[in-house]
Amino acid sequence: MFMFLIGPLHGLCCNRKHLDSQDNFVTAPRKLAYLVPQFPGQTHIFFWREIQHLERMGIDVHLFSTLPPPPGLISHSWSDQAINRTTYLASRSVAQVLTALPRLPLRELWAEIMRDGSAAARDILVSIPAARRLLAECKARGITHVHAHSCGRAAMIAALANRLGGLNYSVTLHGPMQDYGPAQHFKWRKATFATIITHKIHAQVQHDLGTDLPARIRIQPMGVDADTLRRDTPYQPPHPGEPLRIFTCARLHFVKGHQDLMDAVRLLLDRGHDLRLDIAGEDDDGGSGYRAVLEQKIHDLNLGDHVTLLGAIDADEVKRRLCDAHLFILASWAEPLGVAYMEAMSCATPTIGTDAGGVPELIENGVDGVLVPPQDPEAMAQAIAALAADPTKLTQLSAAGRDTIVNRFDSRVGAETLVQEIWPD
């Protein structure tokens, strides 16, 4: 459909102004449109913390999202509050697409389609009605800036709203750019600034986007609320004869490595160790997807008395289980940085991660946590056994992990960065 319409309209529309004078925004300082895909999902506590920090700083935050998450992923005590104040933008209105076409930069969009193919065309078409809705809502509320907390479809919606009506926007890249879909040059080209969570990802983006990067880039890791995520009592390593309690928290997906951790548990049980593993999180289908694979693995490895799938749990329960665990382990194959690691370390729970993606920018092996190669159950089992036998090392990692989060990864910094970049005065 898009390619059919672009030909006859291209010559007529490609140089059209975005806004007539009567359509100018009415400025309203300190109002921010905050756009997150499928909000509030099971891993979105970071966004909620940042929103709360922004509001404490006097920012009037207006929440936008594409779609609500599936019911099985709505797990937080604050989910209903978040849903009630979020405007969901998704629409399949063909009329909205047709009406928007004369105002779109068709030559610019055509270049993205030529570079990235039909996936770019599909993303553009699907995002146009949402962009028009976002633009209308922001104009009605006196909002002049939207921050897209994703470089996927949320960034496409924000970029289209910019082209359609001059709405200023910025983006955050939370992982490798190839995970966030096509048309990245279009999404980034007119952003006023961007935040990127690690230096490693920043280097990749520089290589891939070149001059289409915005002039202002901040390397800003995700963070956690260290004041909330803290213990009431000191960490205690396992007592002699006590089962080792391991906790992990991540969505149920093969890249999170839960299956590798189960293999490590089986190895340790066969070697005479006593341990329990609780896994919090759900699959992307609300329980009808990868969960079944993990349930079958528990059965096949005879781990029913040692491994429990908890499903999606809220933030308070995550904190309780972190503070009750002897070890937090996440065996991810690839992790951009790892909020789950941060939450564990903030709670002074000794942490084992994988030497993958940006995790080494968070965890220094042997200093504030332990890193093992991804997809290596034997190495994981050896690391667990070594720590279980060394209560002094566990206590050292507990204190050092907490210090790392307090000093470098508190979520207040992310909110402060947004405010500094959007309102530099």
C-alpha positions in Angstrom: 0.0 0.0 0.0 2.7 2.5 1.0 4.7 1.8 -2.2 1.6 2.2 -4.3 0.8 5.6 -2.8 4.3 7.0 -2.6 4.9 7.3 -6.4 2.1 9.7 -7.4 2.4 11.8 -4.2 6.2 12.0 -4.0 6.8 14.9 -6.3 3.9 16.8 -4.9 4.7 16.3 -1.2 8.3 15.7 -0.5 9.2 19.4 0.2 5.9 20.4 2.0 6.3 22.3 5.3 5.5 20.3 8.4 3.2 22.8 10.0 1.3 25.9 9.0 1.7 28.9 11.3 -1.7 28.3 13.0 -0.6 24.8 14.0 2.3 25.9 16.2 2.6 24.4 19.6 1.6 26.4 22.7 4.7 25.9 24.9 4.2 24.5 28.4 7.4 24.2 30.3 8.2 21.1 32.3 5.7 18.9 30.6 7.0 15.6 29.2 5.5 12.9 27.0 7.1 9.6 28.1 6.6 6.8 25.6 7.3 3.2 26.4 6.1 0.2 24.3 3.6 -2.2 25.9 3.7 -0.4 29.3 3.6 -1.6 32.0 5.4 -4.9 31.3 7.0 -7.3 33.7 10.5 -5.6 33.3 9.3 -2.0 33.5 9.9 -1.2 37.1 12.9 0.9 35.9 10.6 3.2 33.9 8.2 3.5 36.8 11.1 4.5 39.1 12.4 7.1 36.6 8.9 8.5 36.2 8.6 8.9 40.0 12.0 10.7 40.2 10.9 13.0 37.3 7.7 13.9 39.2 9.6 14.6 42.4 11.7 17.0 40.3 8.5 18.9 39.3 8.1 17.4 35.8 4.5 16.8 34.7 4.9 13.4 33.1 2.3 12.2 30.6 2.5 8.5 29.9 2.0 7.0 26.4 2.4 3.5 25.1 1.7 1.5 22.0 -0.5 -1.3 23.5 -1.1 -2.7 27.0 0.9 -5.8 27.8 -0.8 -9.3 27.8 -2.7 -9.8 31.1 -0.2 -12.5 32.3 2.6 -9.9 32.3 0.7 -7.3 34.4 2.2 -8.2 37.7 3.2 -5.0 39.7 1.3 -3.4 42.5 1.4 -0.2 40.5 0.3 -1.7 37.2 -3.3 -0.6 37.5 -2.3 2.9 38.4 0.1 3.0 35.4 -2.5 1.7 33.0 -5.1 4.2 34.1 -2.8 7.1 33.4 -1.4 5.8 30.1 -2.7 6.8 26.7 -2.4 3.9 24.3 -1.7 4.9 20.7 -2.1 1.8 18.6 -4.6 2.1 15.7 -5.1 0.4 12.3 -6.9 3.3 10.7 -6.2 3.4 7.0 -7.9 6.8 6.8 -5.3 8.2 9.3 -2.5 6.9 7.0 -4.1 8.5 3.9 -4.6 11.8 5.6 -1.0 11.9 6.9 0.7 11.1 3.6 0.7 14.7 2.2 2.6 15.8 5.3 5.2 13.0 5.4 8.8 13.4 4.1 8.2 10.7 1.5 11.7 10.9 -0.1 13.3 10.4 3.3 11.0 7.4 4.1 11.6 5.9 0.7 15.3 5.9 1.4 14.7 3.9 4.5 12.5 1.4 2.6 15.3 1.0 -0.1 17.8 0.4 2.7 15.8 -1.9 5.0 13.1 -3.3 2.7 9.5 -4.3 3.4 10.1 -4.4 7.2 10.7 -0.6 7.1 7.5 0.0 5.0 5.4 -2.1 7.4 6.8 -0.3 10.5 6.2 3.1 8.9 2.6 2.3 7.9 1.7 0.8 11.3 3.2 3.7 13.2 1.5 6.6 11.2 -1.9 6.5 13.0 -0.1 6.3 16.4 2.1 9.2 15.5 -0.9 11.4 14.6 -2.6 10.5 17.9 0.6 11.3 19.8 0.9 14.6 18.0 -2.7 15.6 18.7 -2.5 14.6 22.4 0.7 16.6 22.9 -0.7 19.7 21.2 -3.9 19.5 23.3 -1.9 19.2 26.5 0.8 21.8 25.7 3.6 19.2 25.5 6.5 20.0 23.2 8.9 17.1 23.8 8.4 13.3 23.8 11.0 10.9 25.1 10.8 7.4 23.4 12.3 4.9 25.8 13.0 2.4 23.0 14.5 2.5 19.5 11.8 0.2 18.2 8.3 1.2 17.2 8.1 3.8 19.9 11.0 5.7 18.3 9.3 5.4 14.9 6.1 6.9 16.3 8.1 9.8 17.9 10.1 10.4 14.7 7.0 10.4 12.5 5.3 12.8 15.0 8.3 15.1 14.6 8.0 15.0 10.8 4.3 15.5 10.8 4.1 18.3 13.3 7.4 19.4 14.7 7.2 17.6 18.0 10.7 17.5 19.6 11.8 14.0 20.6 14.6 12.0 22.1 15.4 8.3 22.3 17.0 5.8 24.6 18.8 2.7 23.2 18.5 -0.1 25.7 20.4 -2.8 23.8 22.1 -3.7 20.5 20.5 -1.6 17.7 19.8 -4.6 15.5 17.2 -5.7 18.1 15.1 -2.7 17.5 13.9 -3.0 14.0 14.4 -1.2 10.7 14.7 2.5 9.7 17.1 3.4 12.5 18.6 6.3 10.4 15.2 7.9 10.2 14.5 7.3 14.0 17.7 9.0 15.1 18.3 11.7 12.5 16.2 14.5 14.0 16.3 13.5 17.6 17.4 16.4 19.8 19.5 14.0 21.9 19.8 10.3 22.7 20.9 8.3 25.7 22.7 4.9 25.3 23.2 2.5 28.1 26.8 1.3 27.5 29.9 2.4 25.8 30.0 -0.8 23.9 26.6 -0.1 22.3 27.6 3.5 21.7 30.6 2.4 19.6 28.3 0.2 17.5 25.8 3.0 16.9 28.5 5.4 15.9 29.8 2.8 13.3 26.3 2.1 12.0 24.7 5.5 11.9 27.5 7.9 11.4 26.3 11.4 10.7 22.7 10.5 11.4 23.4 10.5 15.1 22.1 13.5 17.0 24.7 16.0 18.2 24.1 15.2 21.8 24.7 11.7 23.1 24.8 10.7 26.7 26.1 7.4 27.9 23.5 6.8 30.7 23.1 3.3 32.2 19.8 2.2 33.5 19.5 2.4 37.2 17.6 1.3 40.3 16.3 3.0 43.4 19.0 2.1 45.8 17.1 3.7 48.7 14.2 1.3 48.2 16.2 -1.8 47.1 18.2 -2.3 50.3 18.3 -4.8 53.1 16.9 -4.3 56.6 19.3 -6.8 58.1 22.9 -7.7 57.0 23.5 -10.4 54.4 24.0 -13.9 55.9 25.8 -16.6 53.9 24.4 -20.1 54.1 24.9 -22.0 57.4 26.5 -25.4 57.3 24.0 -28.0 56.2 21.5 -25.4 54.9 20.4 -25.6 51.3 21.8 -22.9 49.1 19.0 -20.5 48.0 19.4 -19.2 44.5 17.1 -16.6 43.0 16.8 -15.3 39.4 14.5 -12.8 37.9 14.0 -12.4 34.1 11.5 -13.1 31.4 11.2 -16.7 30.3 13.1 -16.7 27.1 16.0 -18.9 25.9 18.4 -15.9 25.7 18.1 -15.5 29.5 19.8 -18.8 30.0 17.4 -20.3 32.5 17.9 -23.7 30.8 21.7 -23.4 31.3 21.2 -22.6 35.0 19.0 -25.7 35.4 21.7 -27.8 33.9 24.2 -26.3 36.4 21.8 -27.1 39.2 21.5 -30.7 38.0 25.3 -31.0 37.9 25.6 -29.7 41.5 22.9 -32.0 42.8 24.7 -35.0 41.2 27.9 -33.9 43.1 26.2 -33.8 46.4 25.3 -30.1 46.8 21.9 -29.2 48.3 20.3 -26.1 46.6 17.0 -24.5 45.6 16.4 -22.3 42.6 13.4 -19.9 42.3 12.9 -18.3 38.9 10.7 -15.2 38.7 9.4 -14.0 35.3 7.0 -15.1 32.6 7.3 -15.6 28.9 6.3 -13.0 26.3 2.9 -14.8 25.7 1.8 -14.5 29.3 2.6 -18.2 30.2 1.7 -20.0 27.0 5.1 -19.8 25.3 8.6 -20.7 26.5 7.4 -21.5 29.9 6.3 -24.9 28.6 9.9 -25.6 27.4 11.3 -24.9 30.9 8.6 -26.9 32.6 9.5 -29.9 30.4 13.2 -29.4 31.2 12.4 -29.4 35.0 10.6 -32.7 34.4 13.3 -34.2 32.2 16.1 -33.3 34.7 14.0 -34.4 37.7 14.3 -31.0 39.3 10.7 -30.7 40.6 11.9 -30.6 44.2 14.7 -28.1 43.5 13.5 -25.6 40.8 10.3 -23.5 41.0 8.9 -21.2 38.3 7.2 -18.4 40.1 5.7 -16.5 37.2 5.6 -12.7 37.0 5.8 -11.2 40.5 5.6 -7.6 41.7 8.6 -5.5 42.8 8.0 -5.9 46.5 8.1 -9.7 46.1 11.2 -9.5 44.0 12.9 -7.5 46.8 11.8 -9.9 49.4 13.2 -12.9 47.5 16.4 -11.1 46.7 17.0 -10.4 50.4 16.2 -14.0 51.3 18.5 -15.5 48.7 22.1 -16.5 49.2 22.9 -15.9 45.5 21.4 -14.1 42.6 22.2 -15.7 39.2 21.3 -14.7 35.7 22.8 -16.9 33.0 22.0 -14.6 30.0 23.4 -15.4 26.6 23.4 -11.7 25.8 22.6 -8.8 28.2 22.9 -5.2 27.2 23.6 -4.3 30.8 21.2 -5.9 33.2 18.7 -4.2 35.5 18.1 -7.5 37.3 21.8 -7.7 38.2 21.5 -4.1 39.6 18.5 -4.9 41.7 20.3 -7.9 43.3 23.5 -6.0 43.9 21.5 -3.1 45.4 20.0 -5.5 47.8 23.5 -6.7 48.7 22.9 -10.2 47.3 26.1 -11.8 45.9 25.6 -12.0 42.1 26.8 -14.3 39.4 26.4 -13.1 35.8 27.7 -13.9 32.4 30.6 -12.2 30.6 28.3 -11.2 27.7 27.2 -7.9 26.2 27.5 -4.9 28.5 27.6 -6.9 31.8 31.3 -6.3 32.3 30.5 -2.6 32.4 28.4 -3.3 35.5 30.2 -6.3 37.2 33.9 -6.5 37.8 34.7 -10.2 38.0 35.8 -11.2 41.5 35.4 -7.7 42.9 31.6 -6.9 43.1 30.3 -10.1 41.5 31.4 -13.1 39.5 31.3 -13.5 35.7 31.3 -16.8 33.8 31.1 -17.6 30.1 27.5 -17.7 28.7 26.0 -21.1 27.7 28.5 -22.9 30.0 26.6 -24.9 32.7 29.9 -26.5 33.9 31.6 -23.1 34.5 28.4 -21.9 36.2 28.3 -24.9 38.5 31.9 -24.5 39.4 31.4 -20.8 40.3 28.3 -21.6 42.4 30.2 -24.4 44.3 33.2 -22.1 44.9 31.1 -19.4 46.4 28.9 -21.7 48.5 32.1 -23.0 50.1 33.5 -19.5 50.8 31.2 -17.4 53.2 33.9 -14.7 53.5 33.9 -14.1 49.7 30.1 -14.1 49.7 30.1 -11.4 52.3 32.7 -9.3 50.5 30.7 -9.5 47.2 27.5 -8.5 49.1 29.1 -5.3 50.3 31.0 -4.5 47.1 28.0 -5.0 44.9 25.9 -2.6 47.0 28.6 0.0 46.8 28.8 -0.3 43.0 25.1 0.4 42.6 24.9 3.3 45.1 27.9 5.0 43.5 27.2 4.4 39.8 23.8 3.1 39.0 21.1 4.9 41.0 18.0 5.6 38.9 17.9 9.3 40.0 20.8 9.9 37.5 18.6 8.9 34.5 15.8 11.3 35.5 18.3 14.1 36.0 19.9 13.4 32.6 16.5 13.8 30.8 15.8 17.0 32.6 19.2 18.4 31.9 19.0 17.6 28.2 15.4 18.7 27.6 15.6 21.8 29.7 19.3 22.8 29.6 18.6 26.2 31.2 
